[in-house]
Amino acid sequence: MLINKLKKNVDSFNEVSKYIDIGKCIKIVNSEKIYQVIGFNPKMNICWVREWPLNFCRYQTFELSINKITVSSSCEININ
């Protein structure tokens, strides 16, 4: 699902929560990696993310502007 609507409607908590949810995975502009949303602040138009799949030895969280999100999806775990 594309999140282009988010750029236009980020003022409403209900609009943002339709597309972004804690625990969902996202892709961001200019990155092939998948990230997981661990928090968001719709009033400030930011969310906090970490790389997916989670590296239990070390992982970094960082703040991301909501308009940098391109795709939202469920996080899948691939078992080899």
C-alpha positions in Angstrom: 0.0 0.0 0.0 1.4 3.4 -0.9 1.5 6.1 1.7 1.3 9.1 -0.6 -2.0 10.1 1.1 -0.1 10.4 4.4 1.8 13.4 3.1 -1.5 15.3 2.5 -3.4 14.2 5.7 -0.8 14.0 8.5 -2.6 16.5 10.7 -5.2 13.9 11.8 -4.2 11.2 14.3 -6.9 8.9 12.8 -5.6 9.4 9.3 -2.0 8.6 10.3 -3.1 5.5 12.3 -4.8 4.1 9.2 -1.4 3.8 7.6 1.2 3.6 10.4 0.9 1.4 13.3 3.4 0.4 16.0 4.8 -3.0 14.9 4.2 -2.6 11.2 7.0 -2.8 8.8 7.7 0.0 6.3 10.1 0.9 3.5 11.6 4.4 3.3 12.7 6.6 0.5 16.1 5.8 -1.0 16.5 2.5 1.0 16.0 -1.2 0.1 15.9 -2.2 3.8 12.8 -2.9 5.8 12.2 -1.1 9.0 9.7 -1.7 11.9 7.8 1.2 13.5 8.3 1.2 17.2 6.5 4.6 18.0 5.0 7.6 16.3 4.0 11.1 17.0 1.4 12.3 14.5 1.4 15.8 15.9 5.0 16.2 15.0 4.8 14.0 11.8 7.6 11.7 13.0 7.9 8.0 13.9 10.7 6.0 15.4 11.9 2.9 13.6 14.4 0.1 13.7 15.8 -2.2 11.0 13.9 -5.4 10.4 14.6 -8.2 11.0 15.7 -7.3 14.5 19.3 -8.0 15.3 19.3 -9.1 18.9 23.0 -8.3 19.4 22.6 -4.7 18.5 20.1 -2.5 16.8 19.6 1.2 16.5 16.4 3.2 16.6 16.1 6.5 14.8 13.5 9.2 14.2 12.0 9.5 10.8 9.8 12.0 9.1 6.5 10.4 8.2 6.7 11.8 4.6 9.8 9.6 4.1 7.7 6.4 4.2 6.8 4.8 0.9 5.2 1.4 1.8 3.5 0.0 4.8 3.1 -3.8 5.4 3.1 -6.5 7.9 6.4 -7.7 9.2 7.2 -11.2 8.0 9.7 -13.6 9.5 11.4 -15.8 6.9 12.4 -19.2 8.3 15.0 -21.0 6.3 
